[in-house]
């Protein structure tokens, strides 16, 4: 019994979150599974690499943190721009500033040296990128496809680069979340992240191209009746890439052509594919080490995947982004064995196989398990070979 003056109060409940807040919380929770799978895949790859590196008497952290382009980025982080290497006119002005700036910031606020700071930046960016891939895949085709997309990305033959002190993870993180922002109508975020992507790598302008194409399509669809956020996001998108090119051009005394002259001294220029055709002809006539036919095969697979993606009729920004990255790979000269690395950020190319993987998993889960195990074996062994034995630029 209760006294007459006693009233049983109703239980106090927390207010219901807004629909948008619920979606964000759900996305963050669900992406943990995909990011966990990605992390597990890359840690397993690092374990295989460590075993092979120890057998060869080479320190694995040095391989991951101070190989090829990593040395240039760490030099910029430590000393700034303005240094050259050797007698060939190579300049560090060819390397974009976002990654070395992040490495410098981590070194300043921690006790980590340049190599360790570079690895921390790359590994963190790879996890952020994996969450972004999951967000895009889930938004378009559901959670299973989002998870499959992340898993396939982590098991690519060149995915060892995602564990190195390289810029591809930073570009992929900016690109994935910029594209997600475009697909969900967050134009300011899309433009800002596209500007950062343009500061990450020379091919980072592909993100700006995707944002601008999506914005133009929206303006056309709405006959110009769009919000100021869209115009602002579209204006922000190309600023990072353009600003760095103009800055380099000013330093070189050629505002519009200075950066491209720097790249040409590295043997990198856009020649409509003539350099790539010469490489293929030489490879077919004279053969080469395993990295050369493997690079050719991976680029060819990238072309096939782009055709499949186009046939799936994905949202325009994904098609534009992947198409621009593929065009740079096919039409650019330079070190051919590095071209598969340039395609690592082109994650929309993996959407058709991710959807096929999910469909197969429902009917033949055992086949999927064998396929994933085979991809993992190829990724781990080939990645370890590239770093420890390949002796070819990455």
VORO-97310 format. One record per residue: x, y, z of N, C-alpha, C in turn; residue in three letters. Coordinates in steps of 0.2 Angstrom, whole numbers, padded with zeros to 4 digits, always signed. Layout:
! VORO-97310
XYZXYZXYZALA/...
END
This chain:
! VORO-97310
+0004-0006+0000+0000+0000+0000+0004+0006+0000UNK/+0002+0012-0003+0005+0018-0002+0000+0023+0001UNK/+0003+0028+0004+0000+0033+0007-0004+0037+0001UNK/-0010+0041+0004-0014+0044-0001-0010+0050-0005UNK/-0005+0053-0001-0002+0058-0004+0004+0056-0008UNK/+0005+0050-0009+0011+0047-0013+0009+0046-0020UNK/+0013+0048-0024+0012+0047-0032+0018+0043-0034UNK/+0016+0038-0038+0022+0034-0041+0024+0038-0047UNK/+0030+0040-0048+0032+0044-0053+0033+0039-0059UNK/+0032+0041-0065+0034+0037-0071+0041+0037-0072UNK/+0044+0031-0074+0051+0031-0075+0054+0036-0080UNK/+0059+0039-0078+0063+0044-0082+0066+0041-0088UNK/+0065+0043-0094+0068+0040-0100+0072+0046-0103UNK/+0077+0044-0106+0081+0049-0110+0077+0051-0116UNK/+0078+0057-0119+0075+0059-0125+0077+0055-0131UNK/+0073+0054-0135+0074+0050-0141+0079+0054-0146UNK/+0084+0052-0148+0089+0055-0153+0085+0057-0159UNK/+0087+0062-0162+0084+0064-0169+0086+0059-0174UNK/+0082+0058-0179+0083+0053-0184+0090+0053-0187UNK/+0093+0060-0188+0100+0060-0191+0105+0058-0186UNK/+0104+0059-0180+0108+0057-0175+0108+0049-0174UNK/+0102+0046-0174+0102+0039-0174+0106+0036-0180UNK/+0105+0039-0186+0109+0036-0192+0116+0036-0191UNK/+0119+0042-0188+0126+0043-0187+0128+0038-0182UNK/+0125+0037-0176+0127+0032-0171+0127+0025-0174UNK/+0121+0023-0178+0121+0017-0181+0127+0015-0186UNK/+0128+0021-0190+0134+0020-0194+0140+0019-0191UNK/+0142+0022-0185+0148+0022-0182+0149+0015-0179UNK/+0143+0012-0176+0143+0006-0173+0144+0000-0178UNK/+0141+0001-0183+0141-0005-0189+0148-0004-0192UNK/+0151+0002-0193+0157+0002-0197+0163-0001-0192UNK/+0162-0002-0186+0167-0005-0182+0168-0012-0184UNK/+0163-0016-0186+0164-0023-0189+0169-0023-0195UNK/+0167-0018-0200+0171-0018-0206+0178-0016-0205UNK/+0179-0010-0200+0186-0008-0199+0189-0013-0195UNK/+0186-0017-0191+0190-0023-0187+0192-0028-0192UNK/+0188-0030-0197+0190-0035-0202+0196-0032-0206UNK/+0196-0025-0208+0201-0022-0212+0208-0022-0207UNK/+0207-0021-0201+0213-0021-0197+0216-0028-0196UNK/+0211-0033-0195+0214-0039-0195+0217-0042-0201UNK/+0215-0040-0207+0218-0042-0213+0225-0038-0214UNK/+0225-0032-0212+0232-0029-0213+0237-0031-0207UNK/+0234-0033-0201+0239-0035-0196+0242-0042-0198UNK/+0237-0046-0201+0240-0053-0204+0245-0052-0209UNK/+0244-0047-0214+0249-0045-0219+0255-0043-0216UNK/+0255-0039-0211+0261-0036-0207+0265-0042-0204UNK/+0261-0047-0201+0264-0053-0198+0268-0057-0204UNK/+0265-0058-0209+0269-0062-0215+0275-0058-0217UNK/+0274-0051-0218+0280-0047-0220+0285-0047-0215UNK/+0284-0047-0208+0289-0047-0203+0293-0054-0203UNK/+0289-0059-0204+0293-0066-0205+0298-0066-0211UNK/+0295-0063-0216+0300-0064-0222+0306-0059-0221UNK/+0304-0053-0218+0309-0048-0217+0315-0050-0213UNK/+0312-0054-0207+0317-0056-0202+0322-0062-0206UNK/+0318-0066-0210+0322-0071-0213+0328-0068-0218UNK/+0326-0062-0221+0331-0059-0225+0335-0054-0222UNK/+0335-0054-0215+0339-0049-0211+0338-0042-0212UNK/+0331-0040-0213+0330-0033-0215+0325-0031-0209UNK/+0325-0025-0206+0321-0023-0201+0314-0020-0204UNK/+0309-0023-0202+0302-0022-0205+0300-0015-0204UNK/+0301-0012-0199+0299-0005-0198+0302+0000-0203UNK/+0309-0002-0204+0312+0003-0209+0309+0001-0216UNK/+0307-0005-0218+0304-0006-0224+0298-0002-0225UNK/+0294-0002-0219+0287+0001-0220+0288+0008-0219UNK/+0292+0011-0215+0293+0018-0214+0298+0022-0218UNK/+0302+0019-0221+0308+0022-0225+0309+0019-0231UNK/+0304+0018-0235+0306+0015-0242+0303+0020-0248UNK/+0308+0020-0253+0306+0024-0259+0303+0031-0257UNK/+0297+0033-0259+0295+0040-0258+0294+0042-0251UNK/+0294+0037-0246+0293+0039-0239+0299+0043-0237UNK/+0305+0042-0240+0311+0046-0238+0310+0053-0240UNK/+0307+0054-0246+0306+0061-0248+0301+0064-0243UNK/+0295+0061-0242+0290+0064-0237+0293+0066-0231UNK/+0297+0061-0228+0300+0062-0221+0305+0068-0221UNK/+0308+0068-0227+0313+0074-0228+0309+0081-0228UNK/+0304+0081-0231+0300+0087-0231+0297+0089-0224UNK/+0294+0083-0221+0292+0084-0214+0297+0087-0209UNK/+0303+0085-0210+0309+0087-0206+0312+0094-0208UNK/+0312+0095-0214+0316+0101-0216+0312+0106-0221UNK/+0306+0104-0223+0303+0108-0227+0305+0107-0234UNK/+0302+0111-0239+0304+0110-0246+0310+0114-0248UNK/+0313+0112-0254+0319+0115-0256+0325+0111-0257UNK/+0324+0104-0256+0330+0100-0257+0330+0096-0263UNK/+0336+0094-0266+0336+0090-0272+0340+0084-0270UNK/+0340+0078-0275+0343+0072-0274+0347+0071-0280UNK/+0354+0070-0279+0358+0067-0285+0359+0073-0290UNK/+0361+0070-0296+0362+0075-0302+0357+0076-0307UNK/+0351+0073-0306+0346+0072-0311+0341+0078-0311UNK/+0342+0082-0306+0337+0088-0306+0330+0086-0302UNK/+0330+0080-0299+0324+0078-0295+0323+0083-0289UNK/+0317+0085-0288+0315+0090-0283+0309+0088-0279UNK/+0310+0089-0273+0304+0087-0268+0298+0091-0269UNK/+0298+0096-0273+0292+0100-0275+0287+0096-0279UNK/+0289+0090-0281+0284+0085-0284+0280+0082-0279UNK/+0281+0082-0273+0277+0079-0268+0273+0084-0264UNK/+0266+0082-0264+0261+0086-0261+0262+0087-0253UNK/+0259+0092-0250+0261+0094-0243+0257+0091-0238UNK/+0251+0088-0239+0247+0087-0233+0250+0081-0229UNK/+0252+0076-0232+0255+0071-0228+0261+0073-0224UNK/+0266+0076-0227+0272+0078-0223+0270+0083-0217UNK/+0265+0087-0219+0262+0092-0213+0259+0088-0208UNK/+0256+0083-0209+0253+0078-0204+0258+0075-0200UNK/+0263+0072-0203+0269+0069-0200+0273+0074-0196UNK/+0274+0080-0198+0277+0085-0194+0273+0087-0188UNK/+0266+0087-0189+0262+0089-0183+0262+0083-0178UNK/+0262+0077-0180+0263+0072-0175+0269+0071-0171UNK/+0275+0073-0175+0281+0073-0172+0282+0079-0167UNK/+0279+0084-0168+0279+0090-0164+0275+0089-0157UNK/+0270+0085-0157+0266+0084-0151+0267+0078-0148UNK/+0272+0074-0150+0274+0067-0147+0281+0066-0147UNK/+0283+0061-0145+0290+0059-0145+0292+0055-0151UNK/+0288+0054-0155+0289+0049-0161+0294+0052-0166UNK/+0298+0048-0169+0303+0051-0174+0299+0051-0181UNK/+0302+0053-0186+0299+0054-0192+0296+0048-0195UNK/+0299+0042-0195+0297+0036-0198+0291+0033-0194UNK/+0291+0033-0187+0286+0031-0183+0280+0036-0184UNK/+0281+0042-0184+0275+0047-0185+0272+0046-0192UNK/+0276+0045-0197+0273+0043-0204+0269+0037-0204UNK/+0271+0032-0200+0267+0026-0200+0261+0027-0196UNK/+0261+0031-0191+0255+0032-0187+0250+0036-0191UNK/+0252+0041-0195+0248+0045-0199+0245+0040-0204UNK/+0249+0036-0208+0246+0031-0213+0241+0026-0210UNK/+0243+0023-0205+0239+0018-0202+0232+0021-0200UNK/+0232+0027-0196+0226+0030-0194+0222+0032-0200UNK/+0225+0035-0205+0221+0037-0211+0218+0031-0215UNK/+0222+0025-0215+0219+0019-0218+0213+0017-0214UNK/+0213+0017-0207+0207+0015-0204+0201+0020-0205UNK/+0202+0026-0205+0197+0031-0207+0194+0030-0214UNK/+0199+0028-0219+0197+0027-0225+0192+0021-0226UNK/+0194+0015-0222+0190+0009-0222+0183+0011-0219UNK/+0183+0015-0214+0176+0017-0212+0172+0021-0217UNK/+0176+0025-0221+0172+0029-0226+0170+0024-0232UNK/+0174+0019-0234+0172+0014-0239+0166+0011-0236UNK/+0166+0009-0230+0160+0005-0227+0154+0010-0228UNK/+0155+0016-0226+0149+0021-0226+0146+0021-0233UNK/+0150+0022-0238+0148+0023-0245+0145+0016-0248UNK/+0148+0011-0247+0145+0004-0249+0139+0003-0245UNK/+0138+0004-0239+0132+0003-0235+0126+0008-0238UNK/+0128+0014-0239+0123+0019-0241+0120+0016-0248UNK/+0124+0014-0252+0122+0012-0259+0119+0005-0260UNK/+0121+0000-0256+0119-0007-0257+0118-0011-0251UNK/+0119-0008-0245+0117-0011-0239+0124-0013-0235UNK/+0123-0015-0229+0128-0017-0225+0133-0023-0227UNK/+0130-0028-0230+0135-0034-0232+0140-0031-0237UNK/+0137-0027-0242+0141-0025-0247+0147-0020-0245UNK/+0145-0016-0240+0149-0011-0237+0155-0015-0233UNK/+0154-0021-0230+0159-0025-0227+0163-0028-0232UNK/+0160-0031-0237+0164-0034-0242+0168-0029-0246UNK/+0166-0023-0247+0170-0018-0250+0176-0017-0246UNK/+0176-0016-0240+0181-0014-0235+0186-0020-0235UNK/+0184-0026-0235+0188-0032-0235+0192-0033-0241UNK/+0188-0032-0247+0192-0033-0253+0198-0027-0254UNK/+0196-0021-0252+0201-0016-0252+0207-0018-0248UNK/+0206-0021-0242+0212-0023-0238+0216-0029-0240UNK/+0213-0032-0245+0216-0038-0248+0219-0037-0255UNK/+0219-0031-0257+0222-0030-0264+0229-0032-0264UNK/+0232-0034-0270+0239-0036-0270+0244-0031-0268UNK/+0242-0024-0269+0246-0019-0267+0244-0016-0260UNK/+0240-0019-0257+0237-0016-0251+0243-0016-0245UNK/+0249-0018-0246+0254-0017-0242+0256-0010-0241UNK/+0254-0006-0246+0256+0001-0247+0251+0005-0241UNK/+0246+0002-0240+0241+0005-0234+0244+0004-0227UNK/+0250+0000-0227+0253-0001-0220+0260+0003-0220UNK/+0261+0007-0226+0268+0010-0227+0267+0018-0225UNK/+0272+0021-0225+0272+0028-0224+0272+0032-0231UNK/+0266+0030-0234+0264+0033-0240+0258+0037-0240UNK/+0256+0040-0245+0250+0045-0245+0244+0042-0247UNK/+0244+0036-0250+0238+0033-0253+0232+0033-0247UNK/+0234+0031-0241+0229+0030-0236+0225+0037-0235UNK/+0229+0042-0235+0227+0049-0233+0222+0051-0239UNK/+0224+0050-0245+0220+0052-0251+0213+0048-0250UNK/+0214+0041-0249+0208+0037-0249+0203+0039-0243UNK/+0206+0041-0238+0201+0044-0232+0198+0050-0234UNK/+0201+0055-0237+0198+0061-0239+0193+0060-0245UNK/+0195+0055-0249+0190+0054-0255+0184+0050-0253UNK/+0185+0045-0249+0179+0041-0247+0174+0045-0243UNK/+0176+0049-0238+0171+0054-0234+0169+0059-0238UNK/+0173+0062-0243+0170+0067-0248+0165+0065-0252UNK/+0166+0059-0255+0161+0056-0259+0154+0054-0255UNK/+0155+0052-0249+0150+0050-0245+0146+0057-0243UNK/+0149+0062-0242+0146+0069-0241+0142+0071-0247UNK/+0145+0070-0253+0141+0072-0259+0135+0067-0260UNK/+0135+0061-0258+0130+0057-0259+0124+0058-0254UNK/+0126+0061-0248+0121+0063-0243+0119+0070-0243UNK/+0122+0074-0248+0120+0081-0249+0124+0086-0244UNK/+0129+0084-0241+0133+0088-0237+0139+0092-0241UNK/+0137+0097-0244+0141+0100-0249+0147+0103-0246UNK/+0147+0106-0240+0152+0110-0237+0158+0105-0235UNK/+0155+0099-0232+0160+0094-0231+0163+0091-0237UNK/+0159+0090-0242+0162+0087-0248+0167+0091-0251UNK/+0166+0098-0252+0171+0102-0254+0177+0103-0250UNK/+0176+0103-0244+0182+0104-0239+0187+0098-0240UNK/+0184+0092-0239+0188+0086-0240+0191+0085-0247UNK/+0187+0087-0252+0190+0087-0259+0196+0092-0259UNK/+0196+0097-0256+0202+0102-0256+0208+0099-0252UNK/+0206+0095-0247+0212+0091-0243+0214+0086-0247UNK/+0210+0082-0251+0212+0077-0255+0217+0080-0261UNK/+0216+0086-0263+0220+0089-0268+0227+0091-0265UNK/+0227+0092-0259+0234+0093-0256+0237+0087-0254UNK/+0234+0081-0255+0237+0075-0253+0242+0071-0258UNK/+0239+0072-0265+0243+0068-0270+0241+0072-0277UNK/+0246+0071-0282+0244+0074-0288+0237+0072-0291UNK/+0236+0065-0290+0229+0063-0293+0223+0064-0288UNK/+0225+0068-0283+0219+0070-0278+0214+0075-0282UNK/+0216+0078-0287+0211+0082-0291+0205+0078-0293UNK/+0205+0071-0293+0200+0067-0295+0194+0068-0290UNK/+0195+0069-0284+0190+0070-0279+0186+0077-0281UNK/+0190+0082-0282+0187+0088-0284+0183+0088-0291UNK/+0185+0084-0296+0182+0083-0302+0175+0079-0300UNK/+0175+0074-0296+0169+0071-0294+0164+0076-0290UNK/+0166+0080-0286+0162+0085-0283+0159+0090-0288UNK/+0163+0092-0292+0161+0097-0297+0156+0094-0302UNK/+0157+0088-0304+0152+0085-0308+0146+0084-0305UNK/+0146+0082-0299+0139+0081-0295+0136+0087-0294UNK/+0140+0093-0292+0137+0099-0291+0133+0102-0298UNK/+0137+0101-0303+0134+0103-0310+0128+0099-0311UNK/+0128+0093-0310+0122+0089-0311+0116+0091-0307UNK/+0117+0093-0301+0112+0095-0296+0109+0102-0299UNK/+0114+0106-0301+0112+0113-0303+0107+0112-0309UNK/+0109+0108-0314+0105+0107-0320+0099+0104-0318UNK/+0099+0099-0313+0092+0096-0312+0087+0100-0308UNK/+0090+0105-0304+0086+0110-0301+0085+0116-0304UNK/+0088+0117-0310+0088+0123-0314+0090+0129-0310UNK/+0096+0128-0307+0099+0133-0304+0097+0135-0297UNK/+0091+0132-0295+0089+0133-0288+0092+0129-0283UNK/+0098+0130-0281+0102+0126-0276+0104+0131-0271UNK/+0106+0128-0265+0108+0132-0259+0115+0135-0260UNK/+0116+0140-0256+0123+0143-0256+0128+0137-0254UNK/+0126+0132-0250+0131+0127-0248+0134+0123-0254UNK/+0130+0122-0259+0132+0118-0264+0137+0123-0268UNK/+0136+0129-0269+0140+0133-0273+0147+0134-0269UNK/+0146+0135-0262+0152+0135-0258+0157+0129-0258UNK/+0153+0123-0258+0157+0117-0258+0160+0116-0265UNK/+0157+0118-0270+0160+0117-0277+0166+0121-0278UNK/+0165+0127-0275+0171+0132-0275+0177+0130-0271UNK/+0176+0127-0266+0181+0124-0261+0185+0118-0264UNK/+0181+0114-0268+0184+0107-0270+0191+0108-0273UNK/+0192+0112-0278+0198+0112-0282+0203+0116-0279UNK/+0202+0120-0273+0207+0125-0271+0213+0122-0268UNK/+0213+0116-0265+0219+0113-0262+0224+0111-0268UNK/+0222+0107-0273+0226+0105-0279+0229+0111-0283UNK/+0224+0116-0284+0226+0122-0288+0231+0126-0284UNK/+0230+0127-0278+0234+0132-0274+0241+0129-0274UNK/+0242+0122-0273+0249+0120-0272+0253+0120-0279UNK/+0249+0119-0285+0252+0119-0291+0254+0127-0293UNK/+0250+0131-0291+0252+0138-0292+0258+0140-0287UNK/+0258+0138-0281+0264+0139-0277+0270+0137-0279UNK/+0270+0130-0282+0276+0128-0285+0278+0131-0291UNK/+0273+0133-0295+0275+0137-0301+0278+0144-0300UNK/+0275+0147-0294+0278+0153-0292+0286+0153-0290UNK/+0287+0147-0286+0294+0146-0284+0298+0144-0290UNK/+0296+0141-0295+0300+0139-0301+0300+0145-0306UNK/+0296+0150-0305+0296+0155-0310+0292+0154-0316UNK/+0288+0149-0316+0283+0148-0321+0276+0146-0318UNK/+0272+0151-0317+0266+0150-0313+0262+0144-0315UNK/+0261+0143-0321+0256+0138-0324+0260+0132-0325UNK/+0266+0132-0327+0269+0126-0330+0275+0124-0325UNK/+0276+0127-0320+0282+0125-0315+0281+0118-0312UNK/+0275+0117-0310+0275+0110-0307+0275+0105-0312UNK/+0273+0106-0318+0273+0100-0323+0280+0099-0325UNK/+0284+0105-0325+0291+0104-0327+0295+0100-0321UNK/+0293+0101-0315+0296+0097-0310+0294+0090-0311UNK/+0288+0088-0312+0286+0081-0313+0289+0078-0319UNK/+0290+0082-0325+0293+0080-0331+0301+0077-0329UNK/+0304+0081-0325+0311+0079-0323+0311+0072-0319UNK/+0305+0070-0316+0305+0064-0313+0303+0059-0318UNK/+0302+0061-0324+0299+0056-0330+0292+0055-0330UNK/+0288+0059-0326+0281+0059-0326+0278+0064-0329UNK/+0274+0062-0334+0270+0067-0338+0264+0064-0341UNK/+0259+0068-0343+0253+0065-0346+0254+0065-0354UNK/+0255+0059-0357+0257+0059-0364+0251+0054-0368UNK/+0245+0054-0365+0240+0050-0368+0241+0043-0369UNK/+0246+0040-0365+0247+0033-0365+0253+0031-0369UNK/+0256+0035-0372+0262+0033-0376+0267+0029-0372UNK/+0269+0032-0366+0274+0029-0362+0272+0022-0360UNK/+0265+0021-0358+0262+0015-0356+0263+0010-0362UNK/+0261+0012-0368+0261+0007-0374+0268+0005-0375UNK/+0273+0010-0374+0280+0008-0375+0282+0002-0370UNK/+0280+0003-0364+0282-0001-0359+0279-0008-0360UNK/+0272-0008-0362+0269-0015-0364+0273-0018-0370UNK/+0275-0014-0375+0278-0017-0380+0285-0020-0378UNK/+0289-0017-0374+0295-0019-0372+0294-0026-0367UNK/+0289-0025-0363+0287-0031-0359+0286-0037-0363UNK/+0282-0037-0368+0280-0042-0372+0286-0045-0377UNK/+0290-0041-0379+0296-0043-0383+0301-0046-0379UNK/+0303-0043-0373+0309-0045-0369+0307-0048-0362UNK/+0301-0047-0360+0299-0050-0353+0302-0045-0348UNK/+0302-0048-0342+0304-0044-0336+0303-0047-0330UNK/+0305-0044-0324+0304-0047-0318+0296-0048-0316UNK/+0294-0051-0311+0287-0053-0310+0283-0046-0308UNK/+0286-0041-0306+0283-0035-0304+0280-0032-0310UNK/+0283-0033-0316+0281-0029-0322+0275-0033-0325UNK/+0274-0039-0327+0268-0042-0329+0263-0041-0324UNK/+0264-0042-0317+0259-0041-0312+0256-0034-0312UNK/+0260-0029-0313+0258-0022-0314+0253-0021-0320UNK/+0255-0024-0326+0251-0024-0332+0244-0028-0330UNK/+0245-0033-0327+0238-0037-0326+0234-0033-0321UNK/+0236-0030-0316+0232-0026-0311+0229-0020-0315UNK/+0233-0017-0319+0230-0011-0323+0224-0013-0327UNK/+0226-0019-0331+0220-0022-0335+0214-0024-0331UNK/+0215-0027-0325+0209-0028-0321+0206-0022-0319UNK/+0209-0016-0318+0206-0010-0316+0202-0008-0322UNK/+0204-0008-0328+0200-0006-0334+0193-0010-0334UNK/+0194-0017-0333+0188-0021-0333+0183-0019-0328UNK/+0186-0018-0322+0182-0016-0316+0178-0010-0317UNK/+0181-0005-0321+0178+0001-0322+0172+0000-0327UNK/+0173-0004-0332+0168-0006-0337+0162-0009-0333UNK/+0163-0013-0328+0158-0016-0324+0155-0011-0320UNK/+0159-0007-0317+0156-0001-0313+0151+0003-0317UNK/+0153+0005-0323+0149+0009-0327+0143+0005-0329UNK/+0143-0001-0331+0137-0005-0332+0132-0005-0326UNK/+0135-0005-0320+0130-0005-0314+0127+0002-0313UNK/+0129+0007-0317+0126+0014-0317+0126+0016-0310UNK/+0132+0017-0307+0133+0020-0300+0131+0027-0300UNK/+0131+0031-0294+0130+0038-0294+0136+0041-0298UNK/+0135+0047-0301+0139+0050-0305+0146+0052-0302UNK/+0146+0054-0296+0153+0056-0293+0157+0050-0292UNK/+0155+0044-0291+0159+0038-0290+0162+0036-0297UNK/+0158+0037-0302+0160+0035-0309+0166+0040-0311UNK/+0164+0047-0310+0169+0052-0312+0176+0051-0308UNK/+0175+0050-0301+0181+0049-0297+0186+0043-0300UNK/+0182+0037-0301+0186+0032-0303+0189+0033-0310UNK/+0185+0036-0314+0187+0037-0321+0193+0041-0322UNK/+0193+0047-0318+0199+0051-0318+0205+0048-0315UNK/+0205+0044-0310+0210+0040-0307+0213+0035-0312UNK/+0208+0032-0316+0211+0027-0321+0214+0030-0327UNK/+0211+0036-0329+0214+0040-0334+0221+0042-0333UNK/+0222+0044-0327+0229+0046-0325+0234+0041-0326UNK/+0231+0035-0323+0236+0029-0324+0237+0027-0331UNK/+0232+0027-0335+0233+0024-0342+0236+0030-0346UNK/+0235+0036-0345+0238+0041-0350+0244+0044-0347UNK/+0246+0042-0341+0253+0045-0339+0259+0041-0340UNK/+0264+0044-0341+0270+0040-0342+0273+0040-0335UNK/+0280+0037-0334+0283+0036-0328+0284+0029-0326UNK/+0285+0027-0320+0287+0021-0318+0280+0016-0318UNK/+0280+0012-0323+0274+0008-0324+0272+0003-0318UNK/+0278+0001-0314+0276-0004-0309+0273+0000-0303UNK/+0273+0006-0303+0269+0010-0298+0262+0011-0299UNK/+0260+0010-0305+0253+0011-0307+0248+0008-0303UNK/+0249+0001-0301+0244-0002-0297+0243+0002-0290UNK/+0248+0005-0288+0248+0009-0281+0243+0015-0283UNK/+0244+0018-0288+0240+0024-0290+0232+0022-0290UNK/+0231+0016-0291+0224+0014-0292+0221+0012-0285UNK/+0225+0012-0280+0223+0010-0273+0217+0014-0270UNK/+0217+0021-0271+0212+0025-0269+0205+0024-0273UNK/+0206+0021-0279+0200+0020-0283+0195+0014-0281UNK/+0193+0015-0275+0189+0010-0271+0182+0008-0275UNK/+0179+0013-0278+0173+0011-0281+0173+0006-0286UNK/+0179+0005-0289+0180-0001-0294+0179-0007-0291UNK/+0179-0008-0284+0178-0014-0281+0171-0015-0279UNK/+0166-0011-0281+0159-0011-0279+0156-0017-0283UNK/+0157-0018-0290+0154-0024-0293+0157-0031-0290UNK/+0163-0032-0289+0165-0038-0285+0163-0039-0278UNK/+0162-0033-0275+0159-0034-0268+0152-0036-0268UNK/+0148-0034-0273+0141-0036-0273+0141-0043-0276UNK/+0145-0045-0280+0145-0052-0282+0147-0057-0277UNK/+0152-0054-0272+0154-0058-0267+0148-0059-0262UNK/+0144-0054-0261+0139-0055-0256+0134-0060-0259UNK/+0132-0059-0265+0127-0064-0268+0130-0071-0268UNK/+0136-0072-0269+0139-0079-0269+0139-0081-0262UNK/+0140-0077-0257+0140-0079-0250+0134-0082-0248UNK/+0128-0079-0251+0122-0082-0249+0120-0089-0252UNK/+0123-0090-0257+0122-0097-0261+0127-0102-0259UNK/+0133-0100-0259+0139-0104-0258+0144-0101-0254UNK/+0143-0101-0247+0148-0098-0242+0154-0101-0243UNK/+0155-0107-0244+0161-0111-0244+0166-0108-0250UNK/+0163-0107-0255+0166-0104-0261+0169-0097-0259UNK/+0165-0093-0256+0168-0086-0253+0174-0087-0249UNK/+0173-0092-0244+0179-0093-0239+0185-0094-0243UNK/+0185-0099-0248+0191-0101-0251+0193-0095-0255UNK/+0189-0091-0258+0191-0085-0262+0194-0080-0258UNK/+0191-0078-0252+0194-0073-0248+0201-0076-0245UNK/+0202-0082-0244+0208-0085-0241+0213-0084-0247UNK/+0211-0086-0253+0216-0085-0259+0218-0078-0260UNK/+0214-0073-0259+0215-0066-0260+0220-0064-0255UNK/+0219-0066-0249+0223-0065-0243+0230-0067-0244UNK/+0231-0074-0246+0237-0077-0247+0241-0073-0253UNK/+0238-0071-0258+0241-0067-0264+0243-0060-0261UNK/+0239-0057-0257+0240-0050-0255+0246-0050-0250UNK/+0246-0055-0246+0252-0055-0241+0258-0057-0244UNK/+0258-0062-0248+0265-0065-0251+0267-0060-0256UNK/+0263-0057-0260+0265-0052-0265+0268-0046-0262UNK/+0264-0043-0257+0266-0037-0253+0273-0038-0250UNK/+0274-0044-0247+0280-0045-0243+0286-0046-0249UNK/+0284-0049-0254+0289-0049-0260+0291-0042-0262UNK/+0286-0038-0263+0288-0031-0266+0292-0027-0261UNK/+0291-0028-0255+0295-0024-0250+0302-0027-0249UNK/+0302-0034-0248+0308-0037-0246+0313-0039-0252UNK/+0310-0042-0257+0314-0045-0262+0313-0041-0269UNK/+0308-0038-0270+0306-0035-0277+0311-0030-0279UNK/+0314-0026-0275+0318-0020-0277+0316-0016-0283UNK/+0309-0015-0283+0306-0011-0288+0303-0005-0284UNK/+0303+0001-0288+0299+0006-0285+0292+0005-0283UNK/+0289+0007-0278+0282+0007-0276+0279+0013-0277UNK/
END
